[in-house]
Amino acid sequence: MLATMGAQNPEQRITQPAESLRRLEEAVPTLTALRRTRPAVIDWARAESALGTPLPGDYKLLAEAYPSFASSGGYLRVGLPAPGDGQPLPDTEELLDIVRDWWEEDMSMGLPPHPAPGGLLPWADSEQGDLFLWSTTGDAPDDWPVVVAPRDHPWWQYAGGAVQFLADLADGTLAPWGLIDVHDDGVTALAP
């Protein structure tokens, strides 16, 4: 983490993907209406090969259990790979282009875009132009912190996984620094 970036830490980092998903479902009860009847079969080897990195287990479990979704107000969008989809993360290249532009314009807090070591890899966005990224640092993808890049506010880091971040943001445990409050907002499925 860079000294100039704010940080929020969960009371306890959840290390088990199933526990993170359970917390998200508790925080956003309407999410369960979107849950697949059977886990999706996603070719993770192909997706991770295309990205050049393994992905965190909590994100993979979320993608197997749910389609892409957005908060009911449409603010926060979480794109997830669809079964049989060869694209590792929806809109990856488009969002990485934004991160590359930030890097080239010295607006990325000194964090390079993925695939550079420790590079920023986007996993969600907002209708306001905010990005939610992993900083691909640490011993394993499950250790990657979330970097929040609000469009018009200072960037900050969350020292938990992506799914725990969504749960803490939705239940109000996490202060939404520079973000729209999505507490109790509910969710809708996004078209594939």
Secondary structure, DSSP 8 states (H G I E B T S, - for coil): --TTSEEE--SS----HHHHHHHHHHH-GGGGGG--SS-----HHHHHHHHTS---HHHHHHHHH---EEETTS-EEE----TT---SSTTHHHHHHHHHHHHHTT-STT--BTTSTT-EEEEEEETTS-EEEEE--SSSGGG--EEEE-TTS--EEESS-HHHHHHHHHTTSS--TTS---TT--EEE---
